[in-house]
Structure formats: C-alpha cells, structure tokens
C-alpha cells in the first residue's frame, strides 16, 4: 500500500508543538491594515493554539491520527 499524503494546505498552516498541541496563526493580518488599531494588529501577530473542537480535524489532515 502507498503511504497516505498529508494535506498540503494543512502542513503550510499548522505546526505541532512538543506536547502534541497544534499551533496556528491568526487571520485578518494580511491586508486592509490601516483601519485596524496598533493594539489589534500586535495581538494578531502572535500565534495561538487550535481550539480543542477543531483539533481532531486538523490532526486528521496532518495524518497524525
């Protein structure tokens, strides 16, 4: 049997931490930034974790489960 391929879109967007959680970047930071406050843009810069309800779906796309 051939190996299962990971979803290319998922592997570009998510990273797995050492403890097995999935890291992601915030949306809404690419364009139309003039109307957004400095505080809002700074908060969007930092990465965060995928919500537990979406974790199973993302892990499946990354072929971790």
N, CA, C and O atoms as a GROMACS GRO file, in nm:
protein
  260
    1UNK      N    1   0.083  -0.120   0.000
    1UNK     CA    2   0.000   0.000   0.000
    1UNK      C    3   0.087   0.125   0.000
    1UNK      O    4   0.189   0.130   0.068
    2UNK      N    5   0.047   0.227  -0.076
    2UNK     CA    6   0.123   0.353  -0.073
    2UNK      C    7   0.095   0.430   0.057
    2UNK      O    8  -0.005   0.407   0.125
    3UNK      N    9   0.184   0.518   0.087
    3UNK     CA   10   0.168   0.600   0.208
    3UNK      C   11   0.058   0.703   0.187
    3UNK      O   12   0.033   0.746   0.074
    4UNK      N   13  -0.009   0.741   0.297
    4UNK     CA   14  -0.110   0.846   0.292
    4UNK      C   15  -0.040   0.981   0.285
    4UNK      O   16   0.055   1.005   0.360
    5UNK      N   17  -0.085   1.068   0.197
    5UNK     CA   18  -0.026   1.201   0.187
    5UNK      C   19  -0.096   1.296   0.283
    5UNK      O   20  -0.217   1.286   0.305
    6UNK      N   21  -0.020   1.390   0.339
    6UNK     CA   22  -0.079   1.494   0.423
    6UNK      C   23  -0.140   1.600   0.331
    6UNK      O   24  -0.098   1.615   0.216
    7UNK      N   25  -0.239   1.672   0.382
    7UNK     CA   26  -0.299   1.782   0.306
    7UNK      C   27  -0.198   1.895   0.299
    7UNK      O   28  -0.152   1.944   0.403
    8UNK      N   29  -0.165   1.938   0.179
    8UNK     CA   30  -0.064   2.043   0.161
    8UNK      C   31  -0.106   2.174   0.227
    8UNK      O   32  -0.022   2.245   0.283
    9UNK      N   33  -0.236   2.205   0.222
    9UNK     CA   34  -0.285   2.329   0.283
    9UNK      C   35  -0.266   2.325   0.434
    9UNK      O   36  -0.233   2.426   0.495
   10UNK      N   37  -0.287   2.209   0.494
   10UNK     CA   38  -0.274   2.196   0.640
   10UNK      C   39  -0.128   2.203   0.684
   10UNK      O   40  -0.096   2.265   0.785
   11UNK      N   41  -0.040   2.140   0.607
   11UNK     CA   42   0.100   2.139   0.650
   11UNK      C   43   0.164   2.277   0.640
   11UNK      O   44   0.262   2.306   0.709
   12UNK      N   45   0.107   2.364   0.554
   12UNK     CA   46   0.156   2.501   0.543
   12UNK      C   47   0.104   2.590   0.657
   12UNK      O   48   0.168   2.688   0.693
   13UNK      N   49  -0.010   2.555   0.714
   13UNK     CA   50  -0.077   2.641   0.811
   13UNK      C   51  -0.056   2.604   0.957
   13UNK      O   52  -0.070   2.689   1.045
   14UNK      N   53  -0.023   2.478   0.985
   14UNK     CA   54  -0.016   2.432   1.123
   14UNK      C   55   0.118   2.369   1.155
   14UNK      O   56   0.183   2.309   1.070
   15UNK      N   57   0.159   2.384   1.282
   15UNK     CA   58   0.280   2.319   1.334
   15UNK      C   59   0.241   2.245   1.462
   15UNK      O   60   0.154   2.290   1.536
   16UNK      N   61   0.306   2.132   1.487
   16UNK     CA   62   0.279   2.055   1.607
   16UNK      C   63   0.382   2.091   1.713
   16UNK      O   64   0.502   2.093   1.685
   17UNK      N   65   0.336   2.120   1.835
   17UNK     CA   66   0.426   2.154   1.945
   17UNK      C   67   0.485   2.026   2.003
   17UNK      O   68   0.446   1.916   1.965
   18UNK      N   69   0.579   2.040   2.094
   18UNK     CA   70   0.642   1.925   2.158
   18UNK      C   71   0.545   1.842   2.239
   18UNK      O   72   0.560   1.720   2.249
   19UNK      N   73   0.444   1.907   2.296
   19UNK     CA   74   0.346   1.835   2.378
   19UNK      C   75   0.231   1.778   2.295
   19UNK      O   76   0.139   1.717   2.349
   20UNK      N   77   0.236   1.799   2.162
   20UNK     CA   78   0.134   1.741   2.075
   20UNK      C   79   0.018   1.833   2.041
   20UNK      O   80  -0.074   1.794   1.969
   21UNK      N   81   0.021   1.956   2.093
   21UNK     CA   82  -0.083   2.052   2.058
   21UNK      C   83  -0.052   2.112   1.921
   21UNK      O   84   0.060   2.100   1.872
   22UNK      N   85  -0.151   2.176   1.860
   22UNK     CA   86  -0.132   2.230   1.726
   22UNK      C   87  -0.135   2.382   1.729
   22UNK      O   88  -0.230   2.442   1.780
   23UNK      N   89  -0.029   2.443   1.674
   23UNK     CA   90  -0.013   2.588   1.672
   23UNK      C   91  -0.065   2.643   1.540
   23UNK      O   92  -0.051   2.580   1.435
   24UNK      N   93  -0.125   2.762   1.546
   24UNK     CA   94  -0.175   2.827   1.425
   24UNK      C   95  -0.150   2.976   1.434
   24UNK      O   96  -0.121   3.030   1.541
   25UNK      N   97  -0.163   3.043   1.319
   25UNK     CA   98  -0.151   3.190   1.316
   25UNK      C   99  -0.290   3.250   1.311
   25UNK      O  100  -0.386   3.184   1.272
   26UNK      N  101  -0.300   3.377   1.351
   26UNK     CA  102  -0.427   3.449   1.346
   26UNK      C  103  -0.459   3.493   1.204
   26UNK      O  104  -0.370   3.518   1.123
   27UNK      N  105  -0.588   3.502   1.174
   27UNK     CA  106  -0.634   3.553   1.046
   27UNK      C  107  -0.645   3.706   1.053
   27UNK      O  108  -0.624   3.766   1.158
   28UNK      N  109  -0.679   3.768   0.941
   28UNK     CA  110  -0.704   3.913   0.932
   28UNK      C  111  -0.581   3.999   0.955
   28UNK      O  112  -0.592   4.110   1.008
   29UNK      N  113  -0.463   3.951   0.915
   29UNK     CA  114  -0.340   4.029   0.934
   29UNK      C  115  -0.268   4.050   0.800
   29UNK      O  116  -0.151   4.086   0.800
   30UNK      N  117  -0.337   4.028   0.687
   30UNK     CA  118  -0.267   4.035   0.559
   30UNK      C  119  -0.286   4.166   0.482
   30UNK      O  120  -0.192   4.213   0.418
   31UNK      N  121  -0.404   4.224   0.488
   31UNK     CA  122  -0.428   4.348   0.414
   31UNK      C  123  -0.540   4.427   0.481
   31UNK      O  124  -0.602   4.380   0.576
   32UNK      N  125  -0.565   4.548   0.430
   32UNK     CA  126  -0.659   4.644   0.491
   32UNK      C  127  -0.622   4.667   0.637
   32UNK      O  128  -0.705   4.653   0.727
   33UNK      N  129  -0.496   4.702   0.659
   33UNK     CA  130  -0.446   4.717   0.796
   33UNK      C  131  -0.458   4.861   0.848
   33UNK      O  132  -0.437   4.885   0.967
   34UNK      N  133  -0.490   4.956   0.760
   34UNK     CA  134  -0.493   5.097   0.802
   34UNK      C  135  -0.605   5.125   0.901
   34UNK      O  136  -0.591   5.210   0.989
   35UNK      N  137  -0.717   5.056   0.887
   35UNK     CA  138  -0.830   5.080   0.978
   35UNK      C  139  -0.822   5.002   1.108
   35UNK      O  140  -0.904   5.023   1.198
   36UNK      N  141  -0.726   4.912   1.119
   36UNK     CA  142  -0.711   4.832   1.240
   36UNK      C  143  -0.615   4.900   1.336
   36UNK      O  144  -0.514   4.957   1.294
   37UNK      N  145  -0.647   4.895   1.464
   37UNK     CA  146  -0.563   4.962   1.563
   37UNK      C  147  -0.431   4.889   1.580
   37UNK      O  148  -0.418   4.771   1.548
   38UNK      N  149  -0.332   4.962   1.631
   38UNK     CA  150  -0.200   4.905   1.654
   38UNK      C  151  -0.208   4.788   1.753
   38UNK      O  152  -0.141   4.686   1.738
   39UNK      N  153  -0.291   4.806   1.854
   39UNK     CA  154  -0.310   4.702   1.957
   39UNK      C  155  -0.367   4.574   1.895
   39UNK      O  156  -0.324   4.464   1.928
   40UNK      N  157  -0.463   4.591   1.806
   40UNK     CA  158  -0.527   4.476   1.741
   40UNK      C  159  -0.429   4.402   1.650
   40UNK      O  160  -0.423   4.280   1.649
   41UNK      N  161  -0.351   4.480   1.573
   41UNK     CA  162  -0.253   4.420   1.482
   41UNK      C  163  -0.144   4.347   1.558
   41UNK      O  164  -0.100   4.240   1.516
   42UNK      N  165  -0.101   4.402   1.670
   42UNK     CA  166   0.002   4.338   1.753
   42UNK      C  167  -0.050   4.206   1.810
   42UNK      O  168   0.023   4.107   1.815
   43UNK      N  169  -0.176   4.206   1.853
   43UNK     CA  170  -0.236   4.084   1.908
   43UNK      C  171  -0.248   3.975   1.801
   43UNK      O  172  -0.234   3.856   1.832
   44UNK      N  173  -0.274   4.015   1.677
   44UNK     CA  174  -0.287   3.919   1.567
   44UNK      C  175  -0.152   3.861   1.523
   44UNK      O  176  -0.147   3.758   1.457
   45UNK      N  177  -0.043   3.929   1.561
   45UNK     CA  178   0.091   3.884   1.523
   45UNK      C  179   0.128   3.753   1.592
   45UNK      O  180   0.190   3.666   1.531
   46UNK      N  181   0.088   3.739   1.718
   46UNK     CA  182   0.127   3.622   1.798
   46UNK      C  183   0.048   3.498   1.757
   46UNK      O  184  -0.070   3.506   1.724
   47UNK      N  185   0.116   3.385   1.761
   47UNK     CA  186   0.048   3.260   1.727
   47UNK      C  187  -0.030   3.209   1.848
   47UNK      O  188  -0.006   3.251   1.961
   48UNK      N  189  -0.123   3.118   1.821
   48UNK     CA  190  -0.207   3.062   1.926
   48UNK      C  191  -0.229   2.915   1.897
   48UNK      O  192  -0.177   2.862   1.798
   49UNK      N  193  -0.306   2.849   1.981
   49UNK     CA  194  -0.333   2.706   1.962
   49UNK      C  195  -0.467   2.686   1.894
   49UNK      O  196  -0.557   2.770   1.904
   50UNK      N  197  -0.479   2.575   1.824
   50UNK     CA  198  -0.605   2.538   1.759
   50UNK      C  199  -0.704   2.500   1.870
   50UNK      O  200  -0.665   2.438   1.969
   51UNK      N  201  -0.830   2.538   1.854
   51UNK     CA  202  -0.933   2.508   1.953
   51UNK      C  203  -0.952   2.357   1.963
   51UNK      O  204  -0.946   2.287   1.862
   52UNK      N  205  -0.976   2.306   2.085
   52UNK     CA  206  -0.992   2.160   2.103
   52UNK      C  207  -1.098   2.095   2.014
   52UNK      O  208  -1.083   1.978   1.977
   53UNK      N  209  -1.204   2.168   1.979
   53UNK     CA  210  -1.308   2.110   1.894
   53UNK      C  211  -1.260   2.090   1.750
   53UNK      O  212  -1.314   2.005   1.679
   54UNK      N  213  -1.160   2.167   1.707
   54UNK     CA  214  -1.107   2.155   1.571
   54UNK      C  215  -0.981   2.069   1.564
   54UNK      O  216  -0.933   2.035   1.456
   55UNK      N  217  -0.928   2.034   1.681
   55UNK     CA  218  -0.800   1.964   1.686
   55UNK      C  219  -0.805   1.829   1.614
   55UNK      O  220  -0.711   1.795   1.541
   56UNK      N  221  -0.911   1.753   1.632
   56UNK     CA  222  -0.922   1.621   1.568
   56UNK      C  223  -0.918   1.634   1.416
   56UNK      O  224  -0.851   1.556   1.348
   57UNK      N  225  -0.991   1.732   1.364
   57UNK     CA  226  -0.998   1.754   1.219
   57UNK      C  227  -0.861   1.791   1.162
   57UNK      O  228  -0.822   1.740   1.057
   58UNK      N  229  -0.789   1.878   1.231
   58UNK     CA  230  -0.657   1.922   1.184
   58UNK      C  231  -0.557   1.807   1.191
   58UNK      O  232  -0.476   1.789   1.100
   59UNK      N  233  -0.562   1.730   1.299
   59UNK     CA  234  -0.472   1.615   1.313
   59UNK      C  235  -0.496   1.513   1.204
   59UNK      O  236  -0.403   1.449   1.155
   60UNK      N  237  -0.621   1.498   1.166
   60UNK     CA  238  -0.657   1.406   1.057
   60UNK      C  239  -0.598   1.453   0.924
   60UNK      O  240  -0.548   1.373   0.846
   61UNK      N  241  -0.604   1.583   0.900
   61UNK     CA  242  -0.547   1.638   0.778
   61UNK      C  243  -0.396   1.627   0.773
   61UNK      O  244  -0.336   1.610   0.666
   62UNK      N  245  -0.333   1.636   0.892
   62UNK     CA  246  -0.188   1.621   0.900
   62UNK      C  247  -0.147   1.473   0.909
   62UNK      O  248  -0.028   1.441   0.917
   63UNK      N  249  -0.245   1.385   0.908
   63UNK     CA  250  -0.226   1.239   0.917
   63UNK      C  251  -0.155   1.199   1.047
   63UNK      O  252  -0.070   1.110   1.047
   64UNK      N  253  -0.191   1.267   1.157
   64UNK     CA  254  -0.135   1.232   1.287
   64UNK      C  255  -0.220   1.126   1.357
   64UNK      O  256  -0.174   1.059   1.449
   65UNK      N  257  -0.347   1.113   1.311
   65UNK     CA  258  -0.433   1.007   1.368
   65UNK      C  259  -0.492   0.924   1.256
   65UNK      O  260  -0.568   0.830   1.282
   0.00000   0.00000   0.00000
